[in-house]
Amino acid sequence: MIESFPWWNEKQKKLAEDARIFSDQNLSKGDEVAWTKDFPSTLLKEVAERGWFGASIPLEFGGTDLGVTGCCIIAEELSRICAALTAAYSVTMFGGVEQLIKFGNEEQKGKWLPKVATGMLGGICITEPGVGSDAADIETTAELEGDYYIFNGKKRFITNAGIADIYCVYARTSDHREDKAKYQHLSAFIVEKDTPGFSLERINELGGWVGLPNGYLDFEDARVPASSRLGAEGDGWKVLVDGLNFERNLFAAGMLGPMREAIRYAVGHSQRRIQFRKPTIDSEINQFKIADLFARVQTARLLVYHSAHLMDMKADAVMAATNAKLYASEAYEKQLIDAMQVMGGDGWTRFYPVEAFMRDAKVNKLGAGTSEVMRMVLFRQGLRTMAEELKLPHRHVHPTLGIPISTTSLTPYTEISEKSVLKMLAEDYKVNPGLHMTRNDIKELLVGITDEKLDNILTTLEAQGLLKLHRNRKGKITLAKASYKGLRKAKPLDYYKWFPEWAKRQLNI
């Protein structure tokens, strides 16, 4: 039995057991979907009857209030059956439910959440023919006319296209440059499937996700009630970004089931396959691959449920959710490749579900944000949230050893002048010869200096050829380093010289 986590409550542990049993009993139906390509509507109805669509919905709106963790538990187990089942469920959760809970008014929540709790499907509409990762450049427009918004545009790669009852749609409501600069040019709406002027354009034939409708939607003068807008006009970007953590985490949870099934088939197959007069599991190469299978699924589950717990605690989960999605999507691909390799030719046949799971691997690195976007988010968020931890340690020359070492104490310069700045840069050369000093490095040592004064000193020294400056795109000085001429002016050559004892002996220095 797959492990629960210590922070799960009793309701979540019970849910995990119930969901596991449900998946065990319906694995064969997932196999059928892989061959027939029929959407598993009967299974989805059973999921709804169990109340699982209400996992993240508050009790007062007909839900069970099991939080993000509850949604992830359900997605993990349903994904063992087939991608069509878990994706239809998960997209509903982050394609309307999450947005309604956080940004909907009481009337909107009362209108739609109880219906979702009983199995009404949702979809999320961001991507367009000309807009992908750059979601801020959405082209679909929504113009207010009286009590309605008139929508024109198209959306594509929409999961649950044609089967969803409601769609969370993001559209441009302003073309003013100042609104776009402030990311206040988009608005979010709940659009019902029978809205006049709103139609299904086509269904995609995908390389994976068998049985799951995914397609294009068209808006031609579609009339959407203004009462369907979530939040104020211009709040669309805020609604979109706020839901990304939940979307990424739940998307990652849907990869855990196939990763577990891959282990089952790799181990079970290799225990029964005889080659060179012994089971293939006795091969050390296969044992190492299987060890990696265990390691990946354990790590991916920990990342997913840690992030879910943070969100349930209302804590910042940007880094955690992004990392969970990035790691799980890339680990999933390696997991299925290794499992198929352990199984040999059998793993590549459609007679085992591993092959179907493998065909879903690529979309995991594309949907809910590409792996490249995940890395961009991690890079930017990491620099921001870990700014204090990432500060380069202060360094100085050891008074007796003469070598550069870290220090926690600073000796500020009492004099603020061109001479003191040049001296500072010369001292920095001794400890960081290949690096520039940052603007903040200099300001920490010149206590009380203003930005204007610092700029004057730096540009004056630059004009004299005594130092090199780096400016950002806006022309602001960000880094400074003494030139060779500046080093000579600041200190005599003997100041910079240093030799280890063995070199002194060998070179007679």
N, C-alpha and C positions, 0 to 999 in steps of 0.2 A: 504493500500500500504506500502511495506517495505521501511524504510527510506533510503535516500541518506545521504552522509556525507558532512559537510561544505567545506572540502577541494577538493571535486570533481569539475571538470570543467563542463561546460555546455554540452560538447560532451559526457562526461561520464554519466551525469544525463540522457541525451536523450537515450543513449545506455541501461541504466538500465530499462527505461520505455519500450523500444522496446523489450528487452529480456524478460521482465515480460509478456508482451502481447503474445509473441511467445510461451512461456511456458504454459500460460493459455490455449491457443488454441490447444496445442498438448499433454496435460496430458493424454488424452485417448490413444494416440499412445504409451505412456510409459507403460500403463496398458497392451496393447497388447504384448509388448516385454516381459513382465513378464510371459506371458502364452506361447507364441510361441517360445521364446528364439532366435528369428531372430534379427540379427544385424540391427539397425535402419539406414540403408544406405540412405534411402530417406530423413529422417529428417536431417541427417548429410549434405546431399547435399544442403538442404535449408539453413542450418547454413552457409555453404560456400558461397552460393549466396548472403547472406547478408553482406559478407565481414568480418565476425567475426574471421575467421582464421588469418586475418591480424592485429588483435588488437595490438600485440606487435611488429609488423614488421614496419620498417621505411617507410615513404611515397615513397622514391625513389625506393623501391623494391616492390611496389604494396600494401603496408600495410596501416593501418589507424592510426598507432602510438598512440594508446590509453593507452599504457603502461601496467604495471603489474596490475594496478587497473582495466583497461578495461578487461583484461583476467579473473580476479577474478569475475567481474560482470557477464560475460558470463557463467563462470563455475557454479556460484551460481544458476543462473536461469535454465540452462540446467539440473542441477542435480535434479531439481524438477520433471523432466520428467522421466528420468531413468539413472542409473549409466553407462550403456553402452554408452550413448550419451556424457555425460560430461567427462567420462574417455578417450574416443577416442579423444575428443577435447583437453583436458588438457595434455595428454601424448604427443600429437604432439607438443604442445607449449613448454614443457620442455624436449622433446625428440628429439631435433635437432634445433628448432628455436632459443632458448635462446643461445645455444652453437655457432650456426652460427653467430648470431648477435655480440657476444662478442669476438669470436676467429677466425671466418672465414675471409678469404681474400675477396677482392672485386669480384674476379672471382667466388668463392664459393657462396657468397651471391647472386650474379646475376644469378647463375645457379639454386639454390634451393628455395630461399625465395619467389620469385614471384609465384612459383608453390604451395607452402604451403599456400600462401595468398588466393589462389583460391580453396583450399580444399584438397591438397595432404596430406596424413596422415604420421605421423612419429612414431617412437618407440625409447625407450631407453634401451640399453643392458648393464647392469652392473652385475646383479645376475647370478650365475652359479650353477651347481649341488653341488659343494663343497664350494661355496663362497656366503655369504649373507651380513651381516652387515660389515664384514671385507673386504671391497671393495679393499683395497690395495693389497690383496692376489690373485687378478685375475689370472687365469691360462690360459685363451685363449691367444694364442701367435700370433704375427704378425711379420714376418721376411721379411726384405727388400731384394728384388731381382730385380735389375734394376729399372724400373719405377713402380713396383708393390710390394705390401705387400702380403705375403702368410699367410692367416689366418688358424689356426687350433684350434678347441675347441668347446664348447657349451655354450649357454646362456639359462636360464630358467626364468619362471614367467615373460615373456615379454608380456606386454599389447600391443594390436594391432598386435600381431603376425599373419602373413599371410595376413593382410589387409593393413599394412603400406607400403608405397613406399620407404621410406628411414628410416634407423636406425642409431642412434648415438651409436657407439660401442666402448667400452673401451677394450684395449688388451695390453698384456705385450710385450714390444719391447726391453727390456733389462733384462738380468739375473745377471748383475754385482751387487755385494753386495753394492758397494758405491752408485750406482744409486738408489737402493731400499731404502737405508738409507736416501737419500735426496728426496724420493718420485718422482724420475725422471725415473722410470722404466716402466711407462704406457704411452700410447698415445691414442688420441681420433680420431675417423674416422666417416665419413658419408658413410654408405654402402647402395647401392641401392639394391632393392629386387631381381633383375634379375642377380646379380653378380654370375658368374660361381663358383660352389663349395659351395654356400650359399643356405641353404634350411630350410624349416619348418619341424621339427621332429615330433611334436605332439601338440595337443591342450589339455589344462587342463580342467577338469570338476570341477568347483569351487563351493563353498558353497554360493556364492553371485555373484554380477556383472553379472547377467543373460544377455545373448546375446552378451557379450563382449569377443572376442577371446583373450585368454591368453595362452601362450605355450612355447615350447622349440624351439630353433634355433640351427642349426648345421653348423659348418664351417669345410670343408674338403678340404684343399689346395685351399681355396677360394682366388681368385685374385682380390685384391682391389687396384685401382690406388693410387699411392703415392700422387697424387694431391687432394685426398679426405681426407687427414689427416688435422685435425684442429690444427693450431699452429705448433710449432716445435716438433720433436720427443722427447718424455719425458715430454711433457706438459700435458699429460692425467689427472694426478691427479689434477692439477690446474684447468683444464676445468671441471672436475667432481665436485670438491668441490665448485667452483664458482657458479655452477648451482643449488646447493642444496637448497639455500634460496628460489629461485623462485619455485622450485619443491614442497617444503614443503608448501609454502604459497598457491599455486594454488590447491594443493591436499586438503588443509583445506577448501578452498573456495567451493570445490565440496561437502562438507558435509553440507553446510548451507541450501541448498534447502530442503533436506529431513528433517532437523531439523524444518524448517518452516512448511512443510507439516504435520509433526507429531502433531504440535500444532493445525492446522486446523481440523484434524480428531479427536483429543482428545476433543477439545472444542465442535465441531459440534455434535459428537456422544453423549457426556455427556449431552448436552442440550436437546437431543431427547430421551434419554434412561430413562425410568421410572422404579425405583425400590423403594420399601417401600413407594409407593404412592407419589414420588417426583422425579424430574430429578436428575440424579446422579451428575450433576455439583453442585447441592446444598449441596453435602457432603463436609464438610470442608477438609477431607482427599484428595479428588480429587482437591479441590481448591488449596491446598498447592502444589500438584504435578504439576498442570497447572502453578502456579506461578514460579516453578522451570523451567518449559519449556520455559517460557518467558525470565527468567534471563539467561539461558544458551545460547539461540540463540542471545540475545543482546550482551552478553560478547564475544561470538565466532566471531560475525561479526565485533565487534570493534577491536579485536586482528588481524583478517585477513586483514582488510582494513587499519589499522594503519601500519602494516608491509608492505603492498603493497605500501602505500604512501612513506614510507622510501626508498623503492627500486626505486620508480620513481624519488625520490629526490637524488638518488645515495648516500644515507647514509648507514651506517652500519646497517644491519638488521638481523644479525645472531641470536641474542637473541629473537627478535620480531618474526621472521619467525618460529623459533624452538618452541617458546612458543605457537604460534597460532596453529601449527600442533598438538602439544601435547594436548593442552586444547580441541581443536575442536574434535579430535578423541575420547577422553575419555568422553567429554560432549555428543557427538553424541550417543554413546552407552547408556548412562543413559537416554538421551532424548527419544529414541525409546522404551526402557524398560518401562519408566513411561507412555508414550503415550499408549502403549499396555495395561498396567495395568488399566488405566482410561477407556479404551474401553472394557475391560474384554475379554471374549471369542471371540468376533468379531474381536478384534485386532490381534488375532493369526491366523485368517483365511486368505486365499489368496485372498479373495474377496475385501479386502482393501489393498492399497499399503504400508501401514505401515509395514506389514509383510515382504515384499520384501526389504524395506529399512533396516529393522532389520537384515536381513541376510547379508547385506553389512557392518554391524557395525564392525565386527572383523577385516576385512582387513584394515580398517582405522588406526588401531593400529599396523599394520605390514608394509603396503606399505609406500614408501617415507621415510623410516627410522622407526624402531620400537619405541614404547613409551620408552623403556629402553635406546635406543640410544639417543632419544631426551633429556632424563634426564642427560645422560652423557655429551651431548653437553652443556646443560644449566649449569651444575655444573662447567665444565671446563671454559666455556666462561664467566660465572658469576664471578668466582674467578679472571679471567684475566681483564675483563673490569671494574669491580667494586673494584679493588684492593685498591684504595685510600679510598673509602667509607667504606670498610670492616676492616680497621685497628682498632684493639682494642684500645679504649681510654687509654691514659696514666693515671695511678692512683698513688696516694700517700696517706700517712696518714695525716689526718687533724690535725693541730698543737694543737688544744684545745679539739676537740671531740675525737681524737684518733681513728677515724674510717677511713676505706679506702674510698676515693672519687676520682672522675675523675678530671683531670687537663689538661689544654692546655699548661702549661709552664713546660719545662724540666730544671732540674739543672744538667748539665753535670759534670762528674767526671774529675777533673783536673789531677789526678794521674792515670796512666795506670799501674796496677800491679795485682798480684794475690790477694792481700789484698783488693783492691778496687772492683774487680770482685766479690769476696766472699761477701763483704759488700752489693753490689748491689743485689745479689741474696737473701741475708737475708732480705733486705728491700722489695723485691718483694714478699717474702713469707708472709709478713704481709698484703699485699693487695690482693695477688692472691695465697693463700696457696695451692691450688690444681693444680696449673698450672706451666708449665715450661716457661722460657723466650726464645723467639726466638733469633736467631743470630742477626737479625736486631734490636730487642729491646736492646740488649747489645751494639751494635755498635752505636746506637743513643745516648747512654749515655757516651760512651767512644770515644769522638770525635777525629778523626784522626787515630784511631787504624787500623792497617792493618789486613787482613785476616790471614796472617801467624802468626803475633804476638798473635792474639786472639786464634788461634788454639793451640799455645804453652802454653798459660796460662790455657786454659780449660783442655787440656790433662794432664798438670802437676797437677792441682787440682783434676782431676779424679783419677789419680794414687795415690794420697794421701787419697782417699776415701772421699773427701770433697764435691763432687758434682756428679750428675748423668747426663750423656749425651745421647742424641738420635742422631743417624746418619741415613741418607737416604740410599737408595740402592747403591749409589756410594761411600758410606763411609764418606760423608761430614757431619760435625757436624752441626745440624740444631736447636737443642733445648738443654737447660741446666737448671738444678734445683739443689739447695743446698741439700745435704744429711743431715740427722739428725746431723751427726758429724760436717758437715760444718756449720750448723746453730749455734751449740754450740760454735764453734771456732770464728765465726763472731761476735756474740753478746751474752751478758749474758741473762738468762731466763727472767729477769724482762723486758727486751726490747720487748719481744714478748707478754707479758701479757696485757690483756685488758678485762674489765668487764663493762657491762651497769650499770647505777646507781641503778636500782632496784635489780640487783644481788648483788651489794656491800652491799645494806641494808639487804637483806635477808640472805646473807652468812657471814655478818660481815667482809667483806674484806677491 
